[in-house]
């Protein structure tokens, strides 16, 4: 159940103050009856809300950031396993969000979801090359030759050719990796190909977006400004900064 005024805003009927005026003017109906109380609770899945007689879809363009915990698969549904959709709060369930790209079940960190199909394809398009920064714990210590191999574009065991990527060793068993594509198990396979098998993986950044203080397992909506930065395909500030995040 949602507040009627929130549902109206979410559906693009107007800002909160505009919605207040629309309600007051009797221009909003719920199941055909005028409703002036913005605080009344409605179920957008079963009730019909209309403005000036036109039924509202209740599905505005939304992009959310999730701090994904391990143990959830990146899928909209799965018969056996918990999916990232299970982490969405009830008021986001009707928005028909879909993950933008994917994180492995064991991978944690930044995952975007949207109901804007065009944005989804633009962000995951290999042409766009949106940089993604991962923190990895791994066996061994990454060396200068590994950094050079990443920079030159790795060729994986099965012949898959990777775009040049940035490897920033952080001492024994820890590195930051920046990739500009999203191949299957990409970071794990790249690291394994250098004899540095990953034991823990977390995505810290996508484009210019970082997790900030979003707690693990929580989601928040992106601001319009953040959505526009994604639209413009803005990249991360100098990835060298990311090392400071550990300090
Ligand atoms: N690369 C991986 O190997 N796994 C992820 O979840 C993301 C990138």
Boltz pocket constraint, residues with backbone or C-beta under 6 A from the ligand:
constraints:
  - pocket:
      binder: B
      contacts: [[A, 102], [A, 103], [A, 104], [A, 105], [A, 107], [A, 183], [A, 184], [A, 185], [A, 186], [A, 187], [A, 188], [A, 189], [A, 201]]
      max_distance: 6.0
